[in-house]
Every structure is written in C-alpha cells, then in structure tokens.
Amino acid sequence: MSAGGFTGGPIDLRSDTVTRPDAEMRRAMAEAEVGDDLFGEDPTVRRLEEAAAEAMGTEAALFTPSGTMANQIALHLHARPGEELVCEASCHHVLFEMGAMAALSGLLPRPVAGERGLLSAAEVEAAIAPEAIYRSRTGAISVENTAMMAGGTVYGPEASDRLVAVARRRRLPIHLDGARIFNAAVRLGVPARRLARGYDSVMFSLSKGLGGPSGSMLCGARDWIGEARRVRKMFGGGMRQVGVLAAAGLLALEKGPARLADDHANAGRLARGLAAIDGIAIDPDRVETNIVIAELEAAEAPAVADRLAADGVLTVALDPRRLRFVTHRDVSAEAIEIALERIAKAVPPKP
C-alpha cells in the first residue's frame, strides 16, 4: 500500500506509527554516515538534532528512542519528587506512559478534564496548588498538541500563548508534548515553531505522521539539553551507531510535513463516510487532523474491531463504544473508500 493507490492487503488505520520506510528512506539508512552517539560522534544524529532545533526554534535538541522517553526526561528535569504535574486528564502522560512519571521521577499527575482534550489557561491556573504545608507543590505544566484521545484536536497559537503566560506568571516550567505538532501546524497554516514558542521543552515524534521508522526529538535550551542527555542515559536510552535511524528521521522531518494535508483530507473523507453509516455517531466537522473517533450506537467496539480485522481493516477499540481510526501516508484515498465499504458491513444498524 502507498499514497499513490491501493495495492491490496490490510488497510491499517490503527495508528500513524505503522508506516514503513519507503525506498528513498531505506537508501538513506543504508548509506548513513555513523559514529558512536553516546560519545557525541554520530554526524547524522548531530545533523538531525540541529534540524529539529531549527524546526522548533530552540537552541538544541536530543534524539531519543521514543516519545515516552523524551517526555519523561523532560518531566524528570522540570519537577522534583513529590510534586504535581498539571496536565489534561486524557493526555499521553496519564494514559499511555505506564505511570512513568511516578515510577521514574516521583511525580503526581494533577489531571484536568479539558473541553475536547484542550486545557484553558483558567483551568490550568485553578489547578496549580496553593502554597500550603499540607499540599504537594505544583512542579510543572504539560500540554499535548494535538490532543490524541480527543481526536487530534488542536491548540491554536493564541491558546498556546495563554498557557505559556500562566506558566511564566506562576514561575513554573511548561512542557509541550508535540508528538503530532506538525499536524497541528498544517491544520492551522502556521510554522511548527510558532506553536512551540515559549515552552521550556518540546517533544515531537518522527515515527508518527512524519513517517520515520523510530525515534522522537526533545528540544530546548542548550544547557538543559545537556542535562537531558545525561537523563537519557540514566533511563537506558544511550545509543550507539544510530545514524541509520537519524538518516530516516532527517528525511521524515524534511519531507513529512508537506504531505500531512493529504492525511487530513483522508481523515475528513473517512469521517464523512462514517457519518453516513447507520449505527455510527460522528460529527465530521469536529475532525481536525488525522485522527477519527467514531461512537457505535448498537455494538461493542472490540467485537466490531475483530470483525473488521478479519475483513482486512485494522482499527483500535478505545473502549466498549468507540473506535479510533488514524490516517497516514500508507493509506490512500482509494483505500479509505474500500475501508468504508467494509465498515458498513461490520457495524450493526441502530435499533
């Protein structure tokens, strides 16, 4: 399967992490100049880190094995054991990082249920702990853009600026989990660095919408990234001749953002098709980027996901009623139409 058309096989809509390196990326990996990254000697990794810092408007960047590790390095440096992290209740830190903030850094989440996964400045300010002998202090704030579990919803520049202003006023560090920040930037028509402006640290993923095979970037001030490099080693993330991965990451960063609009268009096409299927509740106008969440009105989502998998459409059941579909470069518009036909057969109508 490729963006050029449907070539058979499973239509994998589980995540944008399932993309496979194309021929150009494989050639770059095979030809990459490498060295020992733990000693700072891998020239391809250094080029990737410089490019990532430039993209986010920061002084420096660090290549990490995963987004979870990059996030956890940031939280470890921003807050002290026993302190709270103000974050949205359905964010990646809370649901999908295996309690790492507690296990690795002794931090407590202070979850706030935002509207469609998005925090407001007022909600964040209200969640910051008062100075009291009987309360854990607030150590840091974290923001996720796009908000995955809300269906890829986006913080615009002004909303982001208001959150940063709260952090500055309250003298707290603020981290941006920008795993899909380029999706947000394409949706809004602004540079990604504009959405990263003001944050003390920014993470973005190479292996999601950008199409790289592995890795995420952690960006921030030069001295802070120096400390992050030490914590990466402590967390088991020291790497050696990983220029082979960095070469793929450079191509993902260079070429991936330009084709994200296609993923968004396919997500809209999918959402409109789902809305026309009896038994599915979805508002296509609320689909902003490449994530589509559909609610089933008369069926259990895991059972429907199993039926779809048997018919060659892969998706994720988020809970008993909701299915998640994620578009990416390996799923074409033609494949979306085929998937919709199969979904219509697999979903029972509303009684």
C-alpha positions as CSV (number, residue, x, y, z in Angstrom):
1,M,0.0,0.0,0.0
2,S,1.2,3.5,-0.8
3,A,-0.1,7.0,-1.0
4,G,-0.3,6.5,-4.8
5,G,-3.2,4.0,-4.6
6,F,-4.5,0.8,-3.0
7,T,-2.4,-2.3,-3.8
8,G,-4.3,-4.8,-1.6
9,G,-3.5,-6.2,1.8
10,P,-4.7,-5.0,5.1
11,I,-5.8,-1.3,5.4
12,D,-4.1,-0.4,8.6
13,L,-5.8,2.5,10.4
14,R,-4.7,1.7,13.9
15,S,-2.1,4.5,14.1
16,D,0.2,6.6,12.1
17,T,3.1,4.7,13.7
18,V,2.6,1.8,11.3
19,T,4.1,3.4,8.3
20,R,7.1,1.7,6.7
21,P,10.2,3.3,5.3
22,D,10.0,3.9,1.5
23,A,12.8,3.2,-0.9
24,E,14.3,6.7,-0.5
25,M,14.4,6.3,3.2
26,R,15.9,2.8,3.1
27,R,18.6,4.1,0.8
28,A,19.4,6.9,3.2
29,M,19.6,4.5,6.1
30,A,21.9,2.1,4.2
31,E,24.2,5.0,3.2
32,A,24.2,6.9,6.5
33,E,27.5,8.1,8.0
34,V,27.6,6.8,11.6
35,G,29.6,7.1,14.8
36,D,29.1,6.4,18.5
37,D,26.2,8.7,19.5
38,L,26.9,8.2,23.3
39,F,30.2,9.9,22.7
40,G,28.6,12.6,20.5
41,E,30.4,11.2,17.4
42,D,27.5,10.3,15.1
43,P,27.4,13.0,12.4
44,T,24.0,12.1,11.1
45,V,22.5,12.3,14.5
46,R,24.1,15.7,15.0
47,R,22.5,16.9,11.8
48,L,19.1,15.6,12.8
49,E,19.4,17.3,16.2
50,E,20.4,20.6,14.6
51,A,17.5,20.4,12.1
52,A,15.0,19.6,14.9
53,A,16.1,22.5,17.0
54,E,15.8,24.8,14.0
55,A,12.3,23.5,13.3
56,M,11.2,24.2,16.9
57,G,13.0,27.5,17.3
58,T,15.2,26.2,20.2
59,E,18.9,26.2,20.9
60,A,19.4,22.4,20.8
61,A,17.7,19.1,20.5
62,L,18.2,15.4,21.6
63,F,17.4,12.3,19.6
64,T,15.6,9.8,21.8
65,P,14.3,6.2,21.2
66,S,10.7,7.2,21.8
67,G,8.3,9.9,22.6
68,T,7.6,8.5,26.0
69,M,11.2,8.6,26.9
70,A,11.5,12.2,25.7
71,N,8.5,13.2,27.7
72,Q,9.8,11.5,30.8
73,I,13.2,13.1,30.5
74,A,11.6,16.5,30.4
75,L,9.3,15.9,33.4
76,H,12.2,14.5,35.4
77,L,14.2,17.7,34.8
78,H,11.3,20.1,35.3
79,A,9.9,18.9,38.6
80,R,11.0,17.3,41.9
81,P,9.8,14.0,43.5
82,G,6.5,14.6,45.4
83,E,5.5,17.5,43.1
84,E,2.5,17.6,40.8
85,L,2.2,17.8,37.1
86,V,-0.8,19.8,35.8
87,C,-1.9,18.1,32.6
88,E,-5.1,17.2,30.7
89,A,-6.9,14.1,32.1
90,S,-6.8,12.1,28.9
91,C,-3.2,13.1,27.8
92,H,-0.5,10.6,26.8
93,H,1.4,11.0,30.1
94,V,-1.7,9.9,32.1
95,L,-3.0,7.1,29.9
96,F,-0.1,5.6,27.9
97,E,3.2,6.1,29.7
98,M,2.8,3.3,32.2
99,G,2.9,5.5,35.3
100,A,6.4,6.5,34.4
101,M,6.2,10.0,35.9
102,A,5.6,8.3,39.3
103,A,7.9,5.3,38.8
104,L,10.9,7.2,37.4
105,S,10.6,10.7,38.9
106,G,8.2,10.5,41.9
107,L,5.7,12.9,40.3
108,L,2.0,13.0,40.7
109,P,-0.4,13.9,37.9
110,R,-2.9,16.7,38.6
111,P,-5.3,15.8,35.8
112,V,-7.7,18.4,34.4
113,A,-10.6,17.4,32.1
114,G,-10.4,19.9,29.3
115,E,-13.0,20.6,26.7
116,R,-12.3,18.2,23.8
117,G,-9.0,17.4,25.4
118,L,-7.8,21.0,25.4
119,L,-6.8,22.9,28.6
120,S,-7.8,26.5,29.1
121,A,-5.5,29.0,30.9
122,A,-8.1,29.4,33.6
123,E,-8.3,25.7,34.2
124,V,-4.6,25.4,34.5
125,E,-4.3,28.3,36.8
126,A,-7.0,26.9,39.1
127,A,-5.2,23.5,39.2
128,I,-1.9,25.0,40.5
129,A,-1.6,24.1,44.1
130,P,-1.6,26.9,46.7
131,E,1.5,27.3,48.9
132,A,0.4,25.2,52.0
133,I,2.2,22.9,54.3
134,Y,-0.3,20.1,53.7
135,R,-0.3,20.2,49.9
136,S,2.1,18.8,47.3
137,R,3.5,21.7,45.2
138,T,2.9,22.0,41.6
139,G,6.2,21.3,39.8
140,A,5.4,21.8,36.1
141,I,2.7,22.0,33.5
142,S,2.4,19.8,30.3
143,V,0.3,20.4,27.2
144,E,-0.4,17.9,24.4
145,N,-0.8,19.3,20.9
146,T,-2.6,17.6,19.1
147,A,-4.7,16.0,21.8
148,M,-4.8,12.4,20.7
149,M,-7.6,10.9,22.8
150,A,-9.9,13.8,21.9
151,G,-9.5,13.0,18.2
152,G,-6.4,15.1,17.3
153,T,-7.8,18.4,18.4
154,V,-5.5,21.4,18.1
155,Y,-4.3,24.3,20.2
156,G,-4.0,27.5,18.2
157,P,-1.2,29.9,18.7
158,E,-3.2,32.3,21.0
159,A,-4.5,29.5,23.2
160,S,-0.9,28.2,23.5
161,D,0.4,31.6,24.3
162,R,-2.2,31.9,27.2
163,L,-1.0,28.7,28.7
164,V,2.7,29.8,28.5
165,A,1.7,33.1,30.1
166,V,0.2,31.2,33.1
167,A,3.5,29.2,33.5
168,R,5.6,32.4,33.4
169,R,3.3,34.2,35.8
170,R,3.4,31.3,38.3
171,R,7.1,30.6,37.7
172,L,6.6,27.1,36.5
173,P,8.3,25.2,33.7
174,I,6.0,24.1,30.9
175,H,6.5,21.2,28.5
176,L,4.9,20.6,25.1
177,D,4.1,17.0,24.2
178,G,4.0,17.9,20.5
179,A,4.1,14.3,19.2
180,R,1.9,15.5,16.3
181,I,2.8,19.2,16.3
182,F,3.3,19.2,12.6
183,N,-0.3,18.0,12.1
184,A,-1.4,21.0,14.2
185,A,0.8,23.3,12.3
186,V,-0.6,22.1,8.9
187,R,-4.1,22.4,10.2
188,L,-3.6,26.0,11.3
189,G,-1.3,27.1,8.5
190,V,1.5,28.2,10.8
191,P,5.1,27.1,11.3
192,A,5.5,24.4,13.9
193,R,8.0,26.6,15.7
194,R,5.2,29.2,16.3
195,L,3.2,26.5,18.2
196,A,6.4,25.7,20.2
197,R,7.1,29.3,21.1
198,G,7.6,30.0,24.8
199,Y,7.7,26.4,26.0
200,D,10.7,25.3,28.1
201,S,10.8,22.0,26.3
202,V,9.2,20.4,23.2
203,M,8.9,16.8,22.1
204,F,7.9,15.8,18.6
205,S,7.7,12.3,17.1
206,L,9.5,11.3,13.9
207,S,7.6,8.0,13.8
208,K,4.0,9.2,13.7
209,G,2.6,11.4,10.9
210,L,6.1,12.2,9.6
211,G,6.6,8.6,8.6
212,G,10.0,7.8,10.2
213,P,10.7,4.2,11.5
214,S,11.6,5.2,15.0
215,G,12.6,8.0,17.4
216,S,11.4,11.3,18.8
217,M,13.1,14.7,19.4
218,L,13.4,16.6,22.6
219,C,14.1,20.3,22.1
220,G,15.1,23.1,24.5
221,A,17.8,25.4,25.7
222,R,21.4,24.2,25.1
223,D,22.4,23.7,28.7
224,W,19.1,22.0,29.5
225,I,19.5,19.6,26.6
226,G,23.0,18.8,28.0
227,E,21.3,17.6,31.2
228,A,18.6,15.8,29.2
229,R,21.4,13.8,27.6
230,R,22.5,12.6,31.0
231,V,19.0,11.6,32.0
232,R,18.5,9.8,28.7
233,K,21.5,7.6,29.6
234,M,20.1,7.0,33.1
235,F,16.8,5.9,31.6
236,G,18.5,3.4,29.4
237,G,18.4,5.5,26.2
238,G,22.1,5.8,25.4
239,M,22.5,4.9,21.8
240,R,25.5,4.0,19.6
241,Q,25.6,3.9,15.7
242,V,22.1,5.2,15.3
243,G,22.8,7.4,12.3
244,V,21.0,4.7,10.4
245,L,17.8,5.8,12.1
246,A,18.7,9.5,12.2
247,A,19.1,9.4,8.4
248,A,15.5,8.3,8.1
249,G,14.5,10.9,10.7
250,L,16.1,13.7,8.6
251,L,14.0,12.7,5.6
252,A,10.9,12.4,7.7
253,L,11.5,15.9,9.1
254,E,12.3,17.3,5.7
255,K,9.5,15.8,3.6
256,G,6.9,14.5,6.0
257,P,5.1,17.8,6.9
258,A,4.4,18.7,3.3
259,R,2.1,15.7,2.8
260,L,0.2,15.8,6.1
261,A,-2.6,17.7,4.4
262,D,-3.3,14.5,2.5
263,D,-3.8,12.6,5.7
264,H,-6.1,15.3,7.0
265,A,-8.1,15.2,3.8
266,N,-8.4,11.4,4.1
267,A,-9.5,11.7,7.7
268,G,-12.3,14.1,6.6
269,R,-13.3,11.7,3.8
270,L,-13.4,8.8,6.3
271,A,-15.4,10.8,8.9
272,R,-18.0,11.9,6.3
273,G,-18.3,8.3,5.1
274,L,-18.7,7.0,8.7
275,A,-21.4,9.6,9.4
276,A,-23.4,8.1,6.6
277,I,-23.4,4.6,8.1
278,D,-26.4,3.6,10.2
279,G,-25.1,2.6,13.7
280,I,-22.2,5.1,13.9
281,A,-22.4,8.5,15.6
282,I,-19.8,11.1,14.5
283,D,-19.6,14.8,13.6
284,P,-17.3,15.1,10.7
285,D,-16.9,18.9,11.3
286,R,-15.1,18.1,14.6
287,V,-12.3,16.1,12.8
288,E,-9.4,18.5,12.7
289,T,-6.3,16.5,11.8
290,N,-5.6,12.8,11.1
291,I,-7.5,11.1,14.0
292,V,-11.1,9.9,13.7
293,I,-13.0,8.6,16.7
294,A,-16.4,7.0,16.0
295,E,-19.0,6.0,18.5
296,L,-21.0,2.9,17.9
297,E,-24.7,3.1,18.7
298,A,-25.6,-0.6,18.7
299,A,-22.5,-2.7,19.0
300,E,-19.5,-3.4,21.2
301,A,-16.4,-1.8,19.7
302,P,-14.0,-4.7,20.4
303,A,-16.3,-7.1,18.6
304,V,-16.5,-4.7,15.6
305,A,-12.8,-4.2,15.6
306,D,-12.3,-8.0,15.4
307,R,-14.8,-8.3,12.5
308,L,-13.0,-5.5,10.7
309,A,-9.6,-7.2,11.2
310,A,-10.9,-10.4,9.7
311,D,-12.0,-8.4,6.7
312,G,-8.7,-6.6,6.3
313,V,-9.3,-3.2,8.1
314,L,-7.3,-2.7,11.2
315,T,-8.5,-0.2,13.9
316,V,-8.4,0.3,17.7
317,A,-11.2,-0.1,20.1
318,L,-10.7,2.7,22.7
319,D,-13.4,1.5,25.0
320,P,-16.7,-0.5,24.7
321,R,-18.3,2.0,22.4
322,R,-15.6,3.9,20.5
323,L,-13.3,3.0,17.6
324,R,-10.3,5.0,16.6
325,F,-9.0,5.4,13.0
326,V,-5.8,7.2,12.1
327,T,-4.8,8.2,8.6
328,H,-1.3,8.2,7.4
329,R,0.9,8.2,4.3
330,D,0.5,4.4,3.7
331,V,-3.3,4.7,3.3
332,S,-4.6,6.3,0.1
333,A,-8.0,7.9,-0.7
334,E,-8.9,4.7,-2.6
335,A,-8.1,2.6,0.5
336,I,-10.4,4.8,2.6
337,E,-13.3,4.1,0.3
338,I,-12.7,0.4,0.4
339,A,-12.4,0.6,4.2
340,L,-15.7,2.4,4.4
341,E,-17.4,-0.4,2.4
342,R,-16.1,-3.0,4.8
343,I,-17.0,-0.9,7.9
344,A,-20.6,-0.5,6.7
345,K,-20.9,-4.3,6.6
346,A,-19.3,-4.8,10.0
347,V,-21.3,-2.3,12.0
348,P,-24.9,-3.3,13.0
349,P,-27.5,-0.6,12.5
350,K,-29.1,1.4,15.3
351,P,-32.3,-0.4,16.5
